[in-house]
Amino acid sequence: MATATSTDSCDLEQLTIHGLHALVFGFGYKVGIVDFFLKTQEPCTAEDISQGLGLKLRYVQEWLGTMAAIRIVKVHEDGKFSLPYEPGTIKFCGVVAKCLQALGEVWPELEKAVTGTGPQGYGYTPKILQLVDEFAVVKLQKEWFQKLLYPVLELKAEGMHTVLDLGCGSGRITRHLATMYPKCSIHGVDVDQGSIDRAKRELISSGLTNVQYSCIDGGKLPREWTEKFDFVFLISVLHDACDVDAILDEVKRVLKHDGYCAATDPGVSSNTKDLIDDSIAMFHMPFSLFSCLPRSLMESSSVGYGVGWGYQRKKTAIENHGFHVVQVGDIDVNTVQERVVFTK
């Protein structure tokens, strides 16, 4: 088979081979083989896996052979197998690989949307929302909060602040903030009723009393919320939104005169040439094509954002609404990054 002849090009043969193996790895994660390795923490046989999970032996053997061929699974001299990676890495890659099934299921919808006579876009499927939540479990670790959210909350003296998590999904970030800042009153809003229902169920089991959840369109917040919030967080919201202007208008209205808003989105450039060999772009752009961009194009007047909208255009949109972007930490505001912090 032919391979790429230019050092400036990706090896297409390797691309397709790795894609196939990622699909197989994701399948193994879903049926429990990957978790079996995590729990045993020692080399095991195909028979061990088959009996331990109640799976047919030949399918287990074929999965192990496929993963051994690409050196994901290690084959030991005694015929046993192991998965020689850190547990955190295995979990993260398992969730990502499992996403391939969910993205494949919306393939027909993407085909319709991309044609000139097709629909503008489409919304999240329940499976996509579930995977977003699973991904949050492995991504939103203590280090993420320490890097991106805690420094923003430290911009005002500690006190009984009001915080809005706009686009809260199932409320994982909201509950974390409520736990870490018990004096604060935290409001989580999302346009998806199913996500809010789940957030409320999780809230009951958490025992937290300083959180409220509401199913509200981020571009149509309650009138009584004017000048209500010390902090507003937009976590992975803007690049998925149909109407960024409406959301920013509402943020400006509900934010106190000395309040701060932080918007996080994948830190990629708005300039396509800068995306080449950028690891963040390589990871997030495929998800954007199948999910983020179609979601942002659902309304007839939508511009279409997605991850490819990029940092520079997002920063410009924020400034065009009269906000002032402020530097928090060591990274200059003109450098492409995951977070933008701004005030009125």
N, C-alpha and C positions, 0 to 999 in steps of 0.2 A: 504493500500500500504506500501511496505517496505521502510524504511529510512536508512540512513547511520548509521552504528553501531560504527564506529571509529571516534574519535575526530580529526583524521588527514585527514578525507575525507570530501568532500563537500556533502551536502544533495542533492542528484540527484532529488528528488521529488520537492524540492523548486526551484532548478535550472530550471527545465522545466516549472513550474508554473510561475515563474517570467519572463522567456523568452516569454511565451504566452502573459502575461500582458504588457510586453514591446512592443510587436507587436501591441497590441490594443491601447496603449498610442500613439505610432507613427502614427497609422491611424487617431486617433483623432486630432493629431497635423496637419496632412496633410489636413484634410477636414475642419479645422478651429475651431473645438470645443475648443481646448486648447487656441487659441488666443481669442476666445469669452470671456473666463474666465479672461484673462489678460486685456481685454479692459473694461469689466464691473466692475471689481474690487469689486464685491459684490456678495453675494449668489444669485443664479437664478434658475428657474425651467427648467425642460426639455422642456416645451412649449416655454419658452423664447428663448432657444437655437435653437429649431426647427424653430420657426418663424424668428428669427434674421438671421439665416444662410440659410434658405430655404431647410432644411433637413427633411426627413421623421421622424416623432415623435418616432415611435417604434425603429428605429435604434439608435436614440439619447438616448432613455431610456435604451436600452441594453448596450450601451457604458458606460453610467453612472453607471449602475448596476455592470458591470465588474470592473470598476475602484473603485467603493465603496467596492467591495468584498475584495480587497487587500489594502484598506485604502489609496488609492491615492486621490480619491475624498471624501470629507467630506459631510455626509448627516446631514442636520440640522433638528431640531424638527418640523419646519413648512413645511418640504418636499422639501426645496430648497437645492442646491448643491454649493460647492465651491472647489477651488483648492488651499489649504493653503501652498503655497511655494513661495519663492522669485522669482520675474519675471526672473532674470538672470538664476536661476536654472531650471525653467520651459522651457525657450528657449533652453538652452543647452541640456537638456534631451530630448526635443522634436526633435531636429535635430538628435541626436544620435539614438533615437528610429526609426525615419523615415529612417535611413540608412539600417534598416533590410530589407526593400523592395528591395533596390538597391543591397544589398549583396545576397539576395535570387535570383535575376535575373541572377547573374553570377554563381550560384551554378552549372548548367550544364557544364559551361566552366571549373570550378574547378575540377569537376569529370573527365573530359577528361584529364586535365593537370596532375592529380595525378597518372594516370595509366602509366605503363611502356611504352606503345606504343603511348601515347598521346603527345600533343604538350608540349614544355618546359614550356610555360606560356602564358599570354595574357595581353593586355594593359588595360588602363583605359576605362571604358564605359563613355559616355556623362553624364549619371546620377550620376556616382561616382564622376566625376569632379565637377558637380554642387553641390553635397553634401559636397565635400571638401571645396568649396568656402563658403557655408553656415556655415560650421563648423568654418571656419576662422573668420567669422563675430562675433561669440560668444566667440571664444577662444582668438583671437588676440586683447585683450583690452589693455588699457594704461599700466596696471601693467605688462603685458607680455613683452612689449617693454622696460619698465624701468628695468626689471630684466635681460633680455637676450641680447638686442641689444644696448641700449644706452651706457652701460658700455664699450662695445667694441669700439664704435665710439669715446669714450673719451680717448682712449689709444694714440691718436695723437692729437696735439694741433688743436683747431678749425681752419678750413680754407676751401679752395676751393678743397675739396677732390673728388676723383672719386670713385664711389661705384658700385660694380657689384652684382646684385641679381640673382644668377644662379639657374634656376628652379623656376622662379617667378610666374608661373601659371597665374592667371588673374591680377596679379600686385598689389594686395592690400597692401603688405608690401612695395613694391617699392614706391607707391604713398604716403604712410604714411611717409617714410623716406624723400622723396622729400619735403613734407610739413614741417617737423620738422627741416630739414637741407637745407634751400633754397640756400645756397652758394655751396652746393655739386652738382656734376653731377652724376645722377643715371642712370644706365643701367640695364634693366631687360631682361633676355633671358629665353626662354623655348623651348623645342622641339615640343610642341603641338601647331599647328597653330591656332586652335580654341581658346585656352586660350590667345594667343597673340592678336588675333583679338578682343577679349573682352577687354583685357587690353588697347588696343589703343582706343576703344570706350569710356571706362571709363576715359581715360586720357584727351580726348577732353572735356568732361563735367566738369572735375576737374579744367581746366584752368592752370594746372602746366606746366612750360616751361623747367624744369631742369630734365626731364625724357625722356628716349628713350627705345623703346621696339623692340626686334628682335626675329624672330623664328630661333633659332640656337641650335644645339646639344652641350650640355655642355662639351662633350669630343672632340669637334672640333671647338674651338673658333677662331675668325679671327687672322691671323698672325700679323696684325698690332697692336694687343692689348698687345703684349709683354711688361711687366713691366709698365702696364697702370694704375692699380688700387691700391688705398690706402687700400680699404677694399673689401673683397668678402664674401658674405653671402650664405650659403647653408642651406636653411630652409626646413627641412623634405625632403631632396634630396637623401642623400647617401644610406639610407636603401631601397629606391625604385629604385635605379639605376641598370642598366644592367652591367655597366663597371665603377666601382669606381676608378680603377687605371687610366683610361683615364681622368676622371674628375679631380682627384688630380694632375695628370701631367699638365693639362691645368691651374689649379689654381696656381700651382707653377710658371708656365711661365708668366701668366698675372699679378701676384701680384708683387708690387714694393718690393725692397729689405728690406724696413722698413714697409711693409704692414702687415695687419692682416686678417686672414680668420676665420670666426665663422661658425661652422656646428651644427645645432640643429636636433636632432632626439629623439624619445621617450626614456627617460632615464631608460632603463632596462639593467639588467646584461646579459653578454654573458653566464653565468653559469645557466643552467636550474633550479638547485635546489634553486637558489636565487630568482627565479620568484614566488615561492610559497607564496601566500597571499600578493604579491606586487600589490598595487592598479593600478599603472601605467601599469604594464604588463597585468593585468586583463582587463583593458580598451582597450589597443592598439593591443594586440596579435590577437584577432578575426578579426579585420580589416586587419591585416597583412596577415593572411591565405587566405582571399578572394581577396585581392587587392595588397598589397605591395609586398609580395613574388612572386606572379605570374608576376607582372610587372618587377621585377628584374631578372626574368628568361626568358625573351622574346627572347634573343639571344642564339644561340646554345652553345656559349662559356661562358655563364653566370655562375657565381658561385652560385648565389641565396642568397640574403641578407635578406631582410625583417626586421621587428622589432626584431626578435629573434637573429639577428646578434650581437646585443648588444654593450654596451659601450666599453668594454675592447677590443674587436676585431676591432672596429672602430678606437679607439685610436692607436692601434698597426699598422693598415693600414696607418694611417696618418703619424706616425713616420717612417714607412718603406719607405716613399717617401721623407725622408730627412727634414721633418718639425719639429719644436720644439713646443711642446704643452706648453702653458703658463697658469698660474693661473690668473683668473680675478674674483675678489670677494673673499668670505671667504671659498669656497669649494675647497678642495685639488683636483688636477687633477686626482688622482688615485681613487677618489670616483665616483661611478656611478651617472651621472647627464645628463640633457637634452642637454647641450651645451659643445662643445669643441672649444677652441680658439687656433690658432696656427700661427706661422710665419716661414719665411725661415731661 
